[in-house]
């Protein structure tokens, strides 16, 4: 993968309304740092992970740990930017892509599902709600996305969800399964502790 020339994309969204040259991500005309998907080389997010599950010996586990996700590399191709992440987000996976569908439209492929049920939709950087196949809502300045799958043969419901803030990215994500009776079978919940944009700590959770 080739590296970004800068660790962030300079502000230039104003060109959309100025009648100037068509904005382009590669030229730095569009600032992803102002969106729900801020990505740049060296950007880091640190999460507190609460994992509840049963291990292979049938012992109930309730554990806390920290997880760091970093933008390690990026490449620009015919579709737009592709960011290589050191970890995994339930909405964009381990490779976050920002697609230039048209000169003034950027789309983000979202896969809030499991490999055997994968269904990709696109979330515009310009807010627009939808309910199928992935529920997308905007609550104040928070982008909420979720999906669930009911497997009758396993008597289970699988759920994944994320919450993103503008200029910060994912502040919370959850991967859970429960029995049809409502009893929890396990989950992983990640809560953002801090976000570092390679120069400053942009976000720090309250105690």
HELIX and SHEET records of a PDB file:
HELIX    1   1 UNK A   13  UNK A   17  5                                   5    
HELIX    2   2 UNK A   32  UNK A   34  5                                   3    
HELIX    3   3 UNK A  115  UNK A  117  5                                   3    
HELIX    4   4 UNK A  152  UNK A  154  5                                   3    
SHEET    1   A11 UNK A 121  UNK A 124  0                                        
SHEET    2   A11 UNK A 105  UNK A 110 -1                                        
SHEET    3   A11 UNK A  93  UNK A 102 -1                                        
SHEET    4   A11 UNK A  80  UNK A  89 -1                                        
SHEET    5   A11 UNK A  60  UNK A  76 -1                                        
SHEET    6   A11 UNK A  44  UNK A  54 -1                                        
SHEET    7   A11 UNK A 184  UNK A 196 -1                                        
SHEET    8   A11 UNK A 169  UNK A 179 -1                                        
SHEET    9   A11 UNK A 156  UNK A 165 -1                                        
SHEET   10   A11 UNK A 142  UNK A 151 -1                                        
SHEET   11   A11 UNK A 135  UNK A 139 -1                                        
SHEET    1   B 8 UNK A 121  UNK A 124  0                                        
SHEET    2   B 8 UNK A 105  UNK A 110 -1                                        
SHEET    3   B 8 UNK A  93  UNK A 102 -1                                        
SHEET    4   B 8 UNK A  80  UNK A  89 -1                                        
SHEET    5   B 8 UNK A  60  UNK A  76 -1                                        
SHEET    6   B 8 UNK A  44  UNK A  54 -1                                        
SHEET    7   B 8 UNK A 184  UNK A 196 -1                                        
SHEET    8   B 8 UNK A 201  UNK A 204 -1                                        
END                                                                             
